[in-house]
Amino acid sequence: MTAGLDTPDRRGRTGLDRQGRDLTGNPRVRIEDVEVLSCDWYVLRRTTFDYRHTDGHWSREQRETYDRGDGATILLYNTDCRTVLLTRQFRLPAYVNGHPDGMLIETAAGLLDGDSPEEAIRREAVEETGHIIGTPERVFEVYMSPGSVTERLHFFAAPYRPQASAADGYGIAAEGEDIATVELPFAEALAMVRTGAIVDAKTIMLLQWAALDGPYRHS
């Protein structure tokens, strides 16, 4: 018996080797086998499939996919103050891959964890910034790293109001989160993209959207 396949893993999941086996949307792809390589908090799979190339020949391929679930992110903005509210937190993968200190400035974000995207992002806004938002504006949905990661990220935006006082830190301590809020003039945030002070992809995308199509498009 194998955890995650025949018996529940630490998150209560079974049948993790069934993901993708019954896909029929692309006649050029035939899934042959799915192997679970790891199912700790997230799931790493190796899929074997046959692929028909443009010239008609078939080849046997293998790809690894990292499944961490889908997520949501949100840009909080205040058009009266012309500011955006971002977060700062430590990101180990960025740190080990060349970021000077691993402390990234980002839009609030998190996994759906079974909630709808709208419910999840309202939850994350409170957990990471302390702000309760109304109905968020849906911006777009994006596969952030489709070559290896299955995650589809739902992008939102919503206005926020300045708070009289703020906590020293946000996030879920039990999950190791230690998140600070960063309120910036929108023009400064855009400049930080140009200088490399903001290097998080989802944050850059939402800031660019805000300038081109969002609340600051007429600036």
N, C-alpha and C positions, 0 to 999 in steps of 0.2 A: 504494500500500500504506500502511495506517495502523496505527501502533503501538497495540496493545490490541484491534484488530479483526482485521486480516489477519496481522499480524506481532506477535511478543511485545513487550510493553511492558517497562519497567525491572524489573518483578516477574515477568516471564515469562508474562503473561496474554494470551489472545486471546479473541475472541468476546464482548467486554464489551458489545456492543450487543444481545446475545441475551437478556440478563437481563430477565425479566418478560414476554417476548413470548408464551410458551405458557401463561400462567395461565388456568385455566378454573374456578376455585372460586367465582367470583361472576358469575352470569349478567347482572348489571346493569353489568358492566364489560367493554368490548371494547378491548384494546390495539391501537392502530393503528401506532405507530412508537416506537422507542427510539433516541435520539441520545446518543452519548458526548460530553460537553462537555470533560471533562478526565480523564486517567487517569495522574496522577503517582504519588503513593504510594497515594492513595485514588481513588475513581471518582465523578465527578459526571455524572449522566444527566438528560436531559430526555425525559419520556415523554408521548406524545400518546395520549389514549384517549377513547372515547365512554362516557358515563355516563347510565344511565336513572334519573331522579329518581322520588321517591315518587309523584308525580302522573302518571307514565307517559311524560313527554317525555324525549327524549334531548338531551344537550348535548356538544359537543366541548371537552375540557379538556386542559390541559398542566400538568405538575408536574415540578419538579426534585427529584431524590433524591440524597442524599450517602451513598455506600456505603463505610464504613470497616471492614466485617466485624463479626462478633459479638464480644462480650467477656464477661468475668467479673470479679466483685469479691467481696471477702470481709471479714467483720468478725472480727477476732481478739480474743478475750476471755479474761480470767482471773477466774473467779468467786471464787477464794480471795482475791485482792487487790482484787477488784471494780474491775478496770480494763479498758480497751480499748486496742489498739495500732493507731494510725492513722499516716498519712504526711503530710508537707508537701512540696509542690513547686510550682514556678512554672507557671502556666497562662496563656499569652498571650491566648487568647480572653476569659477573664474579666478580664484586665488592661485590654484595650482597650475593654471594655464596662462600665467603672465600678468594678471591684474596686480597692481602694486600692493594693495592691502585687502582685496576681496570685499571691500565695503561698497556696494552698488546702490546708486540712486535709481529708484524704480517707481512705477505706478503700483498701487495696491493690487494684489492678485492672490489667487489660491485655486485649489482643485475644487471641482464641483461636489465630490463626495456624496453623490446620490441626489443632490438638489438640482433644481433647474438653474440655468445660468444666471437668471435674474435674482433668484433667492441666494445663490452662492455669492454673488458679488456684493449684495447688500450685507451679508454676513461678514465678508472679508473687509469691507470698508469700515465696519465697526471695529473688528478685531485689530486691524492694522493702523487705523488712523483715529479711531474714536468718534467718527462722524456717522450719523444716521442719515441715509439718503432716501429720497422718494423713488419714483419709478425711473430707473436709469435709461439713458438713450442707447439703443443698440447701434454700434458702429459697423463692425464687420466680424467675420469668423475666419481664422487663419490657421493653417498647419505650419507650425513654427520651424520644425526641422524634419521635413517629410522623408529624408533619406534614411532615418533610423528611429525617430521618435513618433509614436502614434498620436500624440496629443493634438487636439484641436482646441485653440484658444478663442474664447468669446470676448470681444472687445466692447467696452461700454464707456460712457461719459456721463457725468452728472455735476450739477452745481453744488457748492458747499458754502456754508456760512462760517466766518471766523468764530472760534470759541473763546470764551473769557479766560479759560485756563485749559491746559493740556497736561496729560500724564507724562511721566518721565520716559516711559517706554510702552510699546504695544506688542501684540503678538501673543501666542499661547506658550507660556513658559514651559509647560510639560512637554512641548514638542521642540524645545530649544530655541524658540523664536525670541529675538531681542531687537525690536523694530523701533526706529525713531522716525518722526515725521519731519519733512523738509518742505517748508513753504517758500516758493520762489516766484519772483516776477516772471511772467510768461516769456518775455524777451530774453531774460537771463537763462531760463531753461533751454531755449532754443540755441543760445550761444554756447551752452555747455555741451550740446550735441556736437557742434562744430569743433570745439576744442578737445573733445574726447573725455570730458568730465562725466558725461552721461553716455554709457556704452551698452545699456540694456535694450534689446531689440524692441520689445513690446512698448517700452516707454518712448523710444524714438518714433515709432509708428504712430502712437497716439498724439504726440506733440506735433508731428507733421500734419496729421489729420486736423488737429485744432487750428493750425495755421491756414490750411488749404480749404477745408470744408466745414470746420467746426466753429466754436464760439469766437475765435479770434481771426476769422477769415477776412473781415473787412478792416483789419488793423493796418 
